[in-house]
Amino acid sequence: MILKIARHVKNKNQYDLSRETCIPQSKISLFENGYLSPNDQEKTAIAKALSVGVDEIDWCRSGKQ
């Protein structure tokens, strides 16, 4: 599942995720929109905050259709 969908399923907004991961909200937006890819440490932090495995998130796809 793509990051934006995973975040919505867990009822979190970008600000919530930012606070829980110490990753700036603007950077999370860039991840979700496919302009930037998270490094391994960021992937781990995001997955942990969403209570999912790192491999459950499709990091290569953005929320754009």
C-alpha positions in Angstrom: 0.0 0.0 0.0 1.3 3.5 -0.8 2.4 5.7 2.0 -0.5 8.2 1.8 -3.1 5.4 2.0 -1.2 3.7 4.9 -1.3 7.0 6.7 -5.0 7.5 6.1 -5.9 3.9 7.2 -4.2 4.7 10.5 -6.1 8.0 10.8 -3.0 10.1 10.9 -2.3 13.3 9.2 1.2 14.4 8.0 1.6 16.5 11.1 1.0 13.5 13.4 3.5 11.4 11.4 6.0 14.3 11.6 5.7 14.5 15.3 6.1 10.8 15.8 9.0 10.4 13.5 10.9 13.7 13.9 10.8 14.0 10.1 9.6 17.4 8.9 6.0 17.5 7.6 7.2 19.0 4.3 9.6 16.1 3.8 6.7 13.6 4.4 4.7 15.5 1.8 7.6 15.1 -0.7 7.7 11.3 0.0 4.0 11.0 -0.5 4.0 12.9 -3.8 7.0 11.1 -5.2 9.4 13.9 -5.3 11.8 12.4 -2.7 12.5 8.8 -1.5 13.0 8.2 2.2 16.2 6.6 3.4 16.2 3.3 5.3 16.2 5.1 8.7 13.2 7.3 7.6 11.4 4.2 6.3 11.8 2.4 9.6 10.6 5.4 11.6 7.5 5.9 9.4 6.6 2.2 9.4 7.0 2.0 13.2 4.8 5.1 13.6 2.1 3.5 11.4 2.5 0.1 13.1 3.2 -1.7 9.9 6.3 -3.5 8.5 8.7 -1.6 6.3 7.9 -4.0 3.4 4.1 -3.4 3.7 4.5 0.1 2.3 5.2 0.7 -1.4 7.9 3.3 -1.2 8.3 3.7 -4.9 4.7 4.8 -5.7 3.3 8.2 -4.9 -0.2 9.2 -4.2 -0.7 10.6 -7.7 -2.9 8.7 -10.1 
